Structure formats: C-alpha cells, structure tokens
Amino acid sequence: MKAKNTSIMQSYDSQMSISKKLFIQTIGEIEKQKIYDQKCSDAFQVILPHDYTSGYDNSYAMGQLIWLLKKATNDIHKDSWIEYFIWELDFGRLYKKGSIQISEKDFTLKTSSHLWDLLNL
C-alpha cells in the first residue's frame, strides 16, 4: 500500500503569514548563508583547484526557503521582489537611488525592512 502525504499537498495552497521581524531575520540568515557558502567555495578552490565536483550545494534548501518567504508575502510571480533584492541587488548593496519607481515615486530598497515595506504597500 502506497502512503500519501496529503497534508503537504493540502498546505501548498493554504494561506501563510509571517511577521516583519521574522521576515527580516530570515532574509538576514539567507544573507549569512550566502556569504558562508562563498567563503567555502573560495576555500575549496584553494584546496582543490581542479576539482569541480567536491563541495556542497544547498541551492535546494535555499530555494525552498526563498519560496516560503515569497509564498508568505504573496510575492509569487515572475518578477519577484524578494529574488530581485537577494540576487540582483545583493541584499540591497547594489541599490541606486532612483532605480526603483512605484506610481512615479522613488522607492528605496537598501534593507530587508525596505523590502518588507514594498511587499506590504
């Protein structure tokens, strides 16, 4: 008899919510993990300069964590603000004044708190 995990399938479409504090903490932990992963990758290149199969890849876990944040903030669409903030703006470090306009008004996106405010307009 094949067991079914119906709770996972049912929860896929259920509503989620997240507090601003937990959202900001989670974005911070994702950033710490990204920095740590880069340090590990750099170390592997020194230790094993011609080895491209060793190391680790946590992209599945990171992807799922980001997906959960997107789901909890209703940011599930092709042009996700969360993914833009993390990957394109490097957690806000690459933000340039005037680069984001919403309803013809400049919007600052330098911090995860700014990101929360944007997602909750």
HUNORCOR-V373231 format. One record per backbone hydrogen bond with DSSP energy under -0.5 kcal/mol. CO is the residue of the C=O (numbers start at 1). NH is the residue of the N-H. E is the energy in kcal/mol with one decimal. If there is no record, write none. Layout:
CO,NH,E  CO,NH,E
This chain:
1,3,-0.5  4,6,-1.1  5,9,-1.1  6,10,-2.8  7,11,-2.2  8,12,-1.0  9,13,-0.5  10,13,-0.7  11,14,-0.9  19,23,-2.4  20,24,-2.7  21,25,-2.4  22,26,-2.6  23,27,-2.5  24,28,-2.1  25,29,-2.2  26,30,-2.3  27,31,-2.2  28,32,-2.3  29,33,-2.4  30,34,-2.4  31,35,-2.3  32,36,-2.6  33,37,-2.9  34,38,-2.0  35,39,-2.1  36,40,-2.5  37,41,-2.6  38,42,-2.6  39,43,-2.3  40,44,-2.6  41,45,-1.8  42,46,-1.3  43,47,-2.7  44,48,-3.3  48,51,-1.7  50,52,-0.6  58,62,-2.6  59,63,-2.5  60,64,-2.1  61,65,-2.4  62,66,-2.6  63,67,-2.3  64,68,-2.4  65,69,-2.0  66,70,-2.6  67,71,-2.8  68,72,-2.7  69,73,-1.4  70,75,-3.1  71,74,-1.0  75,77,-1.3  77,80,-0.6  78,80,-0.9  80,84,-2.0  81,85,-2.8  82,86,-2.4  83,87,-2.9  83,88,-0.8  84,88,-0.9  84,89,-2.4  85,91,-2.0  85,92,-0.9  89,94,-2.5  90,93,-1.5  92,95,-1.3  96,99,-2.3  100,107,-2.7  102,105,-1.2  105,102,-2.8  111,115,-2.0  112,116,-2.3  113,117,-2.3  114,118,-2.5  115,119,-2.5  116,120,-1.1  118,121,-1.3
